[in-house]
């Protein structure tokens, strides 16, 4: 097996036995990036200190042993997450091209404390896909177009964590950090046949991440396997005094302890047929097979389960984006040409040939809001989102049928989970005859990540659907 297809525990075992070093592992990923990033365009920037960091971690391992299961493991970081080093944090925007963060985001600091190697920054859909209507997933004016390793130029990469998804699928790192406001981890994970976890809002700190919506934003792990995702999630969790959402975190469980191959035995799952709209016959057949496999593994499936489907209103995000971005920019690099959302819009107009290939309709819509969130329109939209997604949505369905989780295809249920702030995990479920990846997604109520990991791991281990993409 190629090094860049190995799981994190397999890599750790090789390092423990002295058959591999963090420096050599980092070099292997760099070789893969050199060979294929021009085609896939998933990595926007490499950390110039990556090999030095890896070598220092090798020395530390020899002297005192590994810090954690992530010791010496190279990880990509989505380029809307601050790294207080020699790399930029740009959100894919030309206006942010020279933004150097003053310090690490909280979750990047947790990564470093665990002994991970911050390998580079992953390309993304510009402004995390909150810039305009009609821009392709994975496109940014700074980074260009991310391409799906399973069919470059043929299949959608998903977004906005497109570089994180495509980069892991292409073997550019052992894991990546993505972010999600509504589908931005689940979409590229399912599109690139990898595992993605969108945690409960508040499980991971958002400090140091360029925001869209304080109500919905979260970071999360993207990896080849459920086990790797659990390992990464363990490293990222923690209470952050600068993010009050993390102070309500009820989870103390070690997620790596949830890897139970019998996790689907006696599980109760619900399938919403309303959320299959848009899937083609082949994709629906793959999901039907997944349901049958889960039943064989001992799950009882309630099919169908009713859920509200009119949950795609972006009013809350429009209101919250302006204040969030303005707050981020006031503390950003003083050499930036922008200090506010209004400045970003004007910068793009001044550089329209490079920056506005698809327009900036959403940025302009958001800038028309006051940003102080006192309007009745905003308050009513936020309360309506919570009622529809929680009380009348996921909570109602799960309580009414006594379910462990709900089942969706790809990221089709991402909107309702996002508005609720609830967790989801997506796992490869197969491929169409054209080779397009299809994922199955499990969603639960707040802070049920451990149970979702258990369910997903049991399905993954029994089916092993993921295939390595054939890169030129």
N, C-alpha and C positions, 0 to 999 in steps of 0.2 A: 504494500500500500504506500502511495506517495505521502510524504511528510505533511503536505498541505491538505490531505484528506483525513488526517488522524484527528481523533477527539482530544479534548484537553486532558483527560486521564491517561490516554495512550501516550501523549507527548510527555506528560509528567513522569510516567514510568520509564520512558527512554532516558530522560534527564537524570532520574534517580539512579539508574543503573550505569550512568556514565557513557551512554551510547549517543547522547545528543546534548548540546549546550544551548543556552538561550541565544547566544551569539550566532551559532550555526543555524538555529531555527529561524531567527530573524533574517538571516541571509537567504534562507530558502524562500521565505515569503517575498523578500525583495526581488529575487530572481523571477518569481511568478508574476509579480507586478511589472517588472521590466519586459517580460515576454508578452503579456496580455492586456495591460492597462490601456494601451493605445486603442485596442479594439473595444474594450468594455467601458473605459473612462469612469471607473468607480472611485479611484483615489485622486483627490484634488491636490493633496500636498503630503509629502513625507516628512517625518520628524528627522532633522539632521543629526539628532543625538541618539537615535534609536539603537544603533549598534553599541554605542558607549553605555547606554542604560542596560542593555542586555549583558554586556561583558561585566559590568559592576554587579549585576544580579547573580551571575555565575560565581563570582568571587564570594559573594555573600552566602550563596548556597553551600559552597565548599567549607566556609568557616563556621556558619551557624545553622545551616539547613534552610529549607524553603519557608517563606512567610505564610503561604496559603496555596491552595490548588491552582492559583493563577500566577505563581512565581515564575517569571521568565516567559510568560505567554504573550505574544504580540496581539494587540487589540487596535482596531480602527475606531475613530471617534467621529461621529457626524459633525459636519462643519457649521453647526449652529450651537455647539457646546464649547464653552471656553476652555482653552488650555493655556496656562500661564507659562509658556515656553517660547520657543523660536517659531512656532507655527501661528498662522492667522486663524481668526474666527469670523467667517464672512457671510453666512447664510446664503452663499452663492451669488451675492449681489456685488456688482461693480462698485457701488457706493461704499461697500464695506471692505474693499480689497486690501486696505492697509490697516485693518483692525487687529491689533495685538492685545489680547486680554491681559489684564493686570495680574490675574491669579487664576488658578484652576477652578472650574466648576466643582461643586461639592462631590459629585459622583466621579469626576476625574481624579480628585484627591483620594477618594476611596480606592479607585483602581490602582493608583500608584502605591498606596499603603499596602495593598494586597500583593504587590510585586509584579504587576503586569507591565509590559513594554508598550508605551503609547507609540504605535507604529506610524500613524499618519491620520490625516483628515479625509473623511469620505465626502464625495460629491453628493448633491441633494437637489430636490426641486427648489427653486429659488424662494426665499422667505418661507420655507417649509410648506410650499404650495398654498400660500395665502397672499398671493400677489395679483393674480388675474384669472379670469375664466378662459379656458381653452388652451392653456400652456401644457405641453406634454409632460407626463410624469417623468421625473429625472432630469429635466432641463433647467439649467441656470445660465444667466448671461455671463457669469464669471467662469463657470466650469464646463459649459457645454452639455451635451446629451449623454447621460448614462445609458448603457445598452444591456439588455438581458443576455447573460451567458448561454441560455438555452436556445436563443434565437436572436442574435444581435440585429436590430432593425426590423425584426419580425414580431416579437412578443413584447408587450408592455413590461416595463421594469417595476411598475407600481411606484408609489411615492407617499410621502416625500423622502423617506429614508432610502432612496434608490441606490445610492452608492454603498450604503451599509449592506443592503440585501444582495446586490450584484457582486460586491466585493467578497462577501463570505462564500457565495455560490461559486465564484471563480477561484477560490483558494488563496485569496490575498492576505488573510489573517485568520486566526483561530476563532475570533469573535469580533463583534462590533457593537457600538452603542448607537441606537436609533432614538428618535423622539416621535411621539404621537400626540396629536390633538384630536384627530378623527380618521383613523385608518393608516396613519403614516408609518407604523411598524408592521401591522398586520397585512397591509397591501403589498409592500415589497417582499415581505417574508414569503407569503403564499405565491407571489409571482415568480420568485427565484428559487422555489423549492427548498427553503430552509425553515428553521424554527424561529419564531418571534414571540416574545412575551410583552404585552402591553399591560403594565401593572395597574393596580388601583391608584388613583390620584392620591398622592401622599405617602405611598410606600417608598418612593425615591425622591430625593430633593430635586427641585427645579432651579436652585440658585446657580447662576452662571450659565443659564441656557437662554438663548434669544427666544422670547415668548411669543405665543399667539393668544392663548386663552388661559387665564389663571384658573378658570373653572375646570378645564379639560386637559391641560398639558401634563405630560409625563415622559420620562425617558424609559428605555427598556433594552434588554439584551437581544441580539440577533446572532444565531449560531447554527452550526450544522446539525446539532442534536439537542434533544430535550435536556439530557444530562448537562451538556455544556451550558445551556441557557440557565439552568438552575444554579450551577457553579458561579456564573457571572452575576446572577441576581443576588446571590448570597453576599457577594463582595460589595454590591452597590447600595444595599439598604442601610438606613441609619437616620436618626433624628437630627434635624438641622434647625437651629434656632432662627435662622433667616428664612425658613420656609415653614410657616405655621401648619401647613397641610401635613407635614411629616410628624407633627406632635400628636396627631390622633391615631397614628399607626398602631393597630392592635396585633400586629404579627411579630412573633418572636421565633417562629419555627425556622430551622435550618432547611432550606428548600431542597438541598441535595439528599435529605432524608426521605423525600417524597417519591423517590424513584422505585416504584413498586410495579413489577410486571403483571401483578394480579389486580391492578388498580381499577379495572373496569368491572370486576366481579361484584355483582349486586349494586352497581352504580345505577342511578336514575337520571336519564338525559331527556331533553326535549328538543324537538325539531320544528322550526318555524318555516312552513312552506311559503309564506308571504315574502320571505327574504331570498327566495330562489329566482325572483324576477330578474332577468338579464343574463342568467346562466344559460348556456346552450345545452343541447341534448346530451352531448358527450360529458360535459362537466357535471350535469345532474346525474348521469349514470355512475360517475366516479363517486359522487356523494352517496348514492344509493348503496354502492358496494361498501363504502366506509361504514354506513349504518349497519349493514349486515355483518360486517366484521366485528363491530362493537357488540352486537347482540351475541355473536358466537363467543365473545370473550366475557359474557356474563352480564352485560348491561341491559336494562329495561328501557326502551325508548318510547316516550309519548310523542305521537306523530299524527296530526300536527298540533302545535302549541300556538295560540294566538298572541301576537305582539303588535303594538302600535307601529305603523310603518311610515307615518308622516313625521319623520324626525330629522330632516335634513336642513332645517332653517339655520342660517348662520348668524342671526342677529346678535346673539351673545358674543360670538367671536369677533364680530365687527366692532362692537363696543369695547371689548377688552383688549384687542390688539393695539389700538392707538396708545392707550395708557401704558401698556406693557412695554411696547417698543420705545416710547419716549423715556420711560424709566431706565431701560437698558442703555440707551444711547447717551443719557446724561452722564453715565459713569464710564463710557467707552473711551477709546484712545482720543486724545486731544488733537491728534493730527488728522482725524477723519473729516471729510468735507460735509458730513451730515451730523446734526445733533437732535433731530426730531424726525417723525414720520413725514411731516411736511417737507423737510429738507430732502428726504429720500425721493419723494415724488418729483420734486423740482430737479434733483440731480439726474434722475432717469429721463426727464424731459430734455435736459441739456445734452444728454448723451443718447438720444433716442435710437440712433442707428445701431448702437451696440447693446443698449439696455432694454429696449422696448420692442423686441421682436413679436411679443404676444400681448403687449399692452400692460396696464396696471390698474384694471378696473376695481379690484378688491382693495388695493391700497387706497385708492381715491374714495371708495365708499366708506372705508373705516375712518379716514381723515375728516369726513363730514360729521362724524359723531363727536360729542363733546369730550369724551375720554374720561369724564369724572364719574360716570355710571350712576348718576342720580335720576336719569330719565325714567319715567314710568314704563316706557317701551322696553328698556333694558331689564328692569326689575321683573316685569311681567314675563318677559321672554325667558329669563333665568328660572323663575319659579315654574313656568310651563314646561321647560326642558326637564327639570327634576321630577315633576309629576308624571309626565309622559314616559320618561325613561326608567324611573325607579318605581314609584307607587303603582302606576297603571301599566308598567312595562315589565322589566326584568324581575323585580321583587314579586309582583303579582303572579307571573308565570311560574316562577320557581316555587313559591309558597303554595300556590293552588295545586300543583302537581307533585309537590314534595321532591323537587329535582336537585341534583348536584350541580348541573350545568346545562346551558343551552348550546345547540349545535348550529353552526352557520357554514356556508361555503366561502372560501377565501376571506375577504374583508367585508362581506355584504352586511354583516351585523355590526360593523365598527361604529356607525353613527349612534345607535342607541346605547351601546356600551360606553362610548365617549361622553355623551351627555350625562350619563349616570355616574361617570367616574369609576366604572367597574372594570375588573381585569379580564383579559382574554389571552389565549395562547393559540397559535396556529402551527400546524404540523403538515408536512407533505402527505398528500393523499393519492397521488398518481399523476398521470400525464395524458393529454388527449392524443389522438392518432398523429397530430402534427407535431407533438412533442412539447406542447404548452403545459407548464406546471399548474397543478390544482392543489389547493390546500384545504384542510378542514380546521375550523376554528371553534374553540370551546370558550364560553363566557359564563362567568359566575357573578355572585354578589360581592360586595366589598371585602377585600382581604382574604379571598379564598384561593390565592395563588397556589398554595400547597396542594389543594385538592385538584386544581386544574392541571398542575404538573403531573400528579399521579395518574390522572386519566389519560393525558396526552402521551406520557411515557409508555403506558401499557399498550396503547394503540400503535405507537411508533415501533416498539420492540416486536410486536406481533406481525407487523406488515412490512416494515423496512422499504418503503416506497422510494426513498430518495435515490436518484442516480446522479453520478458526476457529469456535469456538462462537458461536451466535447469541444474544446477551444481550438481554434486554428493556431 
